[in-house]
């Protein structure tokens, strides 16, 4: 269990909080999405949780132990994938993973197996400085898995990847969850979050504005609607109807009773639409 309670962080020392009163819990084996636009405070929270930033105010607990007291055993059990790849450019992909593996006091995975898993086997002995941005992103993701972590911190793990490669990375994340790994996922990609996350928290200007499962957020904040296509006078017409409105429900019954209905499709609100409705901000 991970518990984050009343977290604050001020980079300026002048009471201008980049993160303000953030609280949430993450259960073992859960994929928890931390969602918001660039500059919302997502990376700040992750950096505090991983010890990269000093805890100023609030508490971060791992199974009841404060992040302030955690030692090498904690870093042996976590994996971190950063949004901006930080690799040794003069080393090959294989050498990057081999070097990183030697930093741990626990059994590590075969670097070549990991490179194969993320589609970099053929480029294993190429210098990382010659990798594309997407290849570096995959290398950093593979590096996060080298120590068989029980907790994964993933910052925009599919950014800059083509759809096929992104799908492969998402499959790996799901597999790690099935193996019991807990995943803290920060992203502004609501589609990735919707696919992967058990629960999500919307972060805006350093504050959580909503938190629940993607399904529950859609049911709570999204307008339930359906699109009906029907034939009238030899032509196919369509209507978008909102089920919360009495007039639209009556119109739906009228269409079903008097016209030849071709298709009926539910129209579910997306997480992005809900975020915009709650904050008035785009996810950029």
C-alpha positions as CSV (number, residue, x, y, z in Angstrom):
1,X,0.0,0.0,0.0
2,X,1.3,3.5,-1.0
3,X,-0.2,6.4,0.9
4,X,0.3,10.0,-0.1
5,X,-1.1,12.5,2.4
6,X,-1.5,16.3,2.1
7,X,1.6,16.7,-0.1
8,X,2.9,20.2,-0.8
9,X,6.0,21.4,-2.7
10,X,7.3,24.9,-3.3
11,X,10.2,25.3,-5.6
12,X,10.5,29.1,-4.9
13,X,10.3,29.1,-1.1
14,X,7.7,31.9,-1.4
15,X,4.5,30.0,-0.9
16,X,4.0,29.4,-4.6
17,X,3.1,25.7,-4.5
18,X,3.6,23.5,-7.6
19,X,1.8,20.8,-5.6
20,X,-0.8,21.7,-3.1
21,X,-2.6,19.3,-0.6
22,X,-2.4,16.2,-2.8
23,X,-3.6,13.0,-1.2
24,X,-4.3,9.5,-2.6
25,X,-3.6,5.8,-1.9
26,X,-2.5,3.0,-4.3
27,X,-3.2,-0.6,-3.5
28,X,-0.7,-3.4,-4.3
29,X,-1.1,-4.6,-7.9
30,X,-3.0,-1.5,-9.0
31,X,-2.3,0.7,-12.0
32,X,-2.9,4.2,-10.8
33,X,-3.0,7.0,-13.4
34,X,-1.9,10.5,-12.5
35,X,-3.3,12.7,-15.3
36,X,-2.9,16.3,-16.3
37,X,-1.4,18.7,-18.7
38,X,2.3,19.6,-18.8
39,X,3.2,21.7,-15.8
40,X,0.3,20.4,-13.6
41,X,2.7,18.9,-11.1
42,X,2.7,15.2,-12.1
43,X,6.5,14.8,-12.3
44,X,7.0,16.7,-9.0
45,X,4.8,14.3,-7.2
46,X,6.6,11.3,-8.8
47,X,10.0,12.8,-7.9
48,X,9.0,13.2,-4.3
49,X,7.6,9.6,-4.1
50,X,10.9,8.3,-5.5
51,X,13.2,10.4,-3.3
52,X,14.5,12.6,-6.1
53,X,12.9,15.6,-4.4
54,X,13.0,16.3,-0.7
55,X,9.7,15.9,1.1
56,X,8.8,19.4,2.3
57,X,5.3,19.0,3.7
58,X,3.0,16.1,3.9
59,X,3.7,12.3,4.0
60,X,4.5,9.5,1.6
61,X,4.3,6.0,3.1
62,X,5.2,2.6,1.7
63,X,3.5,-0.1,3.8
64,X,3.6,2.4,6.7
65,X,7.2,3.5,6.3
66,X,8.0,7.1,5.4
67,X,9.9,7.8,2.2
68,X,12.3,9.8,4.4
69,X,13.5,6.7,6.2
70,X,13.7,4.3,3.2
71,X,17.2,3.0,2.3
72,X,18.8,0.9,-0.4
73,X,16.2,-1.9,-0.1
74,X,13.6,0.6,-1.4
75,X,15.5,1.4,-4.5
76,X,16.1,-2.2,-5.1
77,X,12.4,-2.8,-5.5
78,X,11.3,0.2,-7.6
79,X,11.8,0.9,-11.3
80,X,11.6,4.4,-12.8
81,X,11.0,5.4,-16.5
82,X,11.5,9.1,-17.1
83,X,9.6,11.1,-19.7
84,X,12.9,12.5,-21.0
85,X,15.3,9.6,-21.7
86,X,18.5,9.9,-19.6
87,X,20.8,7.3,-21.2
88,X,24.6,7.0,-21.6
89,X,24.9,8.0,-25.2
90,X,28.4,6.7,-25.7
91,X,27.4,3.2,-24.5
92,X,25.3,0.8,-26.6
93,X,21.8,-0.2,-25.5
94,X,23.1,-3.5,-24.2
95,X,25.9,-1.7,-22.3
96,X,23.5,0.8,-20.8
97,X,21.4,-2.0,-19.3
98,X,24.3,-4.1,-18.2
99,X,25.9,-1.2,-16.4
100,X,22.6,-0.3,-14.7
101,X,22.0,-3.9,-13.6
102,X,25.3,-3.9,-11.6
103,X,23.9,-1.0,-9.4
104,X,21.4,-3.4,-7.7
105,X,21.8,-5.8,-4.8
106,X,19.0,-8.1,-6.1
107,X,18.8,-10.5,-9.1
108,X,18.4,-8.7,-12.4
109,X,17.0,-9.6,-15.8
110,X,19.0,-10.5,-18.9
111,X,19.6,-7.2,-20.8
112,X,19.2,-8.9,-24.1
113,X,15.9,-10.4,-23.1
114,X,14.6,-6.9,-22.1
115,X,15.9,-5.3,-25.4
116,X,14.1,-8.0,-27.3
117,X,11.0,-7.4,-25.3
118,X,10.9,-3.7,-26.3
119,X,11.9,-4.4,-29.9
120,X,15.6,-3.2,-29.7
121,X,17.4,-6.6,-30.1
122,X,18.7,-5.6,-33.6
123,X,20.0,-2.3,-32.2
124,X,21.5,-3.8,-29.0
125,X,25.1,-3.1,-29.9
126,X,24.5,0.4,-31.5
127,X,25.4,3.4,-29.4
128,X,22.5,4.9,-27.6
129,X,23.4,8.3,-28.9
130,X,22.4,7.1,-32.4
131,X,19.0,6.0,-31.2
132,X,15.9,7.9,-32.2
133,X,13.8,9.5,-29.5
134,X,11.4,6.6,-29.5
135,X,14.2,4.0,-29.2
136,X,15.7,5.9,-26.3
137,X,12.2,5.9,-24.7
138,X,12.1,2.1,-25.1
139,X,15.6,1.7,-23.6
140,X,14.6,3.7,-20.5
141,X,11.5,1.7,-20.1
142,X,13.5,-1.6,-20.4
143,X,16.0,-0.2,-17.8
144,X,13.1,0.3,-15.4
145,X,12.4,-3.4,-15.5
146,X,16.0,-4.6,-15.1
147,X,15.7,-5.2,-11.3
148,X,12.3,-7.0,-11.4
149,X,10.6,-4.1,-9.5
150,X,7.5,-4.6,-7.4
151,X,6.7,-0.9,-7.9
152,X,7.0,0.9,-11.3
153,X,7.0,4.6,-11.8
154,X,6.3,5.4,-15.5
155,X,6.3,8.9,-16.8
156,X,4.8,9.1,-20.3
157,X,5.9,5.6,-21.2
158,X,4.4,5.7,-24.7
159,X,5.3,9.3,-25.7
160,X,6.8,9.5,-29.2
161,X,6.1,5.8,-30.0
162,X,4.3,4.5,-33.1
163,X,1.0,2.8,-32.4
164,X,2.4,-0.8,-32.8
165,X,5.3,-0.1,-30.4
166,X,3.0,1.7,-27.9
167,X,0.7,-1.3,-27.9
168,X,3.7,-3.5,-27.1
169,X,4.7,-1.3,-24.2
170,X,1.1,-1.3,-22.9
171,X,1.0,-5.1,-23.1
172,X,4.2,-5.3,-21.0
173,X,2.7,-3.0,-18.4
174,X,-0.4,-5.2,-18.2
175,X,1.8,-8.3,-17.8
176,X,3.8,-6.7,-15.0
177,X,0.5,-5.9,-13.2
178,X,-0.6,-9.6,-13.6
179,X,2.7,-10.5,-11.9
180,X,1.7,-8.4,-8.9
181,X,3.6,-5.2,-9.8
182,X,2.1,-1.8,-8.6
183,X,2.2,0.9,-11.3
184,X,2.2,4.7,-10.9
185,X,1.6,6.1,-14.3
186,X,1.9,9.8,-15.1
187,X,0.6,11.0,-18.4
188,X,-1.4,13.6,-20.3
189,X,-2.6,10.9,-22.8
190,X,-6.1,10.1,-21.6
191,X,-6.5,7.3,-24.1
192,X,-3.5,5.4,-22.6
193,X,-4.9,6.0,-19.1
194,X,-8.3,4.8,-20.1
195,X,-6.9,1.6,-21.5
196,X,-4.5,0.8,-18.6
197,X,-5.6,2.3,-15.3
198,X,-7.7,0.9,-12.6
199,X,-8.1,4.4,-11.1
200,X,-7.0,7.8,-12.2
201,X,-6.6,11.2,-10.5
202,X,-6.9,14.4,-12.5
203,X,-4.3,16.9,-11.5
204,X,-4.6,20.6,-12.4
205,X,-2.4,23.4,-11.2
206,X,-1.0,21.2,-8.5
207,X,-4.3,20.0,-7.1
208,X,-6.4,16.9,-7.6
209,X,-9.8,17.8,-9.0
210,X,-11.3,14.4,-9.5
211,X,-10.3,10.8,-8.7
212,X,-12.0,7.4,-9.5
213,X,-12.0,4.6,-12.0
214,X,-12.3,5.8,-15.6
215,X,-15.7,4.1,-15.9
216,X,-17.0,5.9,-12.7
217,X,-15.7,9.2,-13.9
218,X,-17.5,8.9,-17.2
219,X,-20.7,7.9,-15.5
220,X,-20.4,10.7,-13.0
221,X,-19.3,13.6,-15.2
222,X,-20.0,12.5,-18.7
223,X,-23.4,12.9,-20.3
224,X,-24.9,9.6,-21.4
225,X,-25.9,9.8,-25.0
226,X,-26.8,7.6,-28.0
227,X,-26.6,8.1,-31.7
228,X,-29.6,6.8,-33.6
229,X,-29.6,6.3,-37.4
230,X,-33.0,5.6,-39.0
231,X,-34.7,5.7,-42.4
232,X,-37.3,8.4,-43.1
233,X,-38.7,9.0,-46.6
234,X,-36.1,7.0,-48.3
235,X,-33.2,8.8,-46.6
236,X,-31.1,7.8,-43.6
237,X,-31.1,10.4,-40.8
238,X,-29.3,10.5,-37.5
239,X,-30.0,12.0,-34.1
240,X,-27.7,12.4,-31.1
241,X,-29.8,12.1,-28.0
242,X,-28.9,12.7,-24.3
243,X,-30.7,10.3,-22.0
244,X,-30.7,12.7,-19.1
245,X,-33.2,14.9,-21.0
246,X,-36.9,13.9,-20.9
247,X,-37.5,15.3,-24.4
248,X,-34.7,13.2,-25.9
249,X,-35.9,10.1,-24.2
250,X,-39.4,10.7,-25.6
251,X,-37.9,11.4,-29.1
252,X,-36.0,8.1,-28.9
253,X,-39.2,6.2,-28.2
254,X,-40.9,7.9,-31.0
255,X,-38.2,7.1,-33.5
256,X,-38.2,3.4,-32.4
257,X,-42.0,3.2,-32.7
258,X,-42.4,5.0,-36.0
259,X,-39.3,4.6,-38.1
260,X,-37.0,1.9,-39.5
261,X,-34.0,2.1,-37.1
262,X,-30.7,1.2,-38.8
263,X,-28.2,1.5,-35.9
264,X,-28.1,2.6,-32.3
265,X,-24.7,3.4,-30.7
266,X,-23.9,4.6,-27.2
267,X,-21.7,7.7,-27.1
268,X,-19.5,7.6,-24.0
269,X,-17.7,10.7,-22.8
270,X,-13.9,10.5,-22.9
271,X,-11.6,11.2,-20.0
272,X,-10.3,14.2,-22.0
273,X,-13.7,15.7,-22.4
274,X,-14.3,15.3,-18.6
275,X,-11.0,16.9,-17.7
276,X,-11.8,19.9,-20.0
277,X,-15.3,20.2,-18.5
278,X,-13.8,20.1,-14.9
279,X,-10.9,22.5,-15.5
280,X,-11.6,24.4,-18.6
281,X,-8.1,23.4,-19.8
282,X,-6.8,21.4,-22.8
283,X,-4.4,18.6,-22.1
284,X,-1.3,20.3,-23.6
